[in-house]
């Protein structure tokens, strides 16, 4: 049992939760997705200095959040997308951990996953990441309409979810 804990500590954790995006990798993703906004610190596009968990996001979002707060960031991004006011696409750079609750949520929300071959070498670390990375894109204007069209949810579930979302109060993060 001791060996398993030591293995997990070495391979699935970090002293820092922040993994700054490698510039070349970001430029490649930007050529595909044409980002206009980055809510994280330090931003790789634009000069947003606010708190990405308290303010509205831009139109085409790149998000490489602190990896110890993935659930908060994907939940906030999902709310931004569901409101349908400005956000039309979010590309999350995430650790490749399909056994997590947040990964399951992204999958259920219709995320499109792109596996990254090899390990990224993040710009604020000397070595490559001790974990695989993926990009998950959420890119539809109205997820509920999309689900209904694909028959992932019934008309009854659609109406219930729509009513629930109208009553949602955004989570407040410090």
Helices and strands as residue ranges (DSSP letters): H 2-11, H 23-33, E 60-63, H 70-83, E 89-95, H 101-108, E 112-115, E 133-138, H 143-149, H 155-166
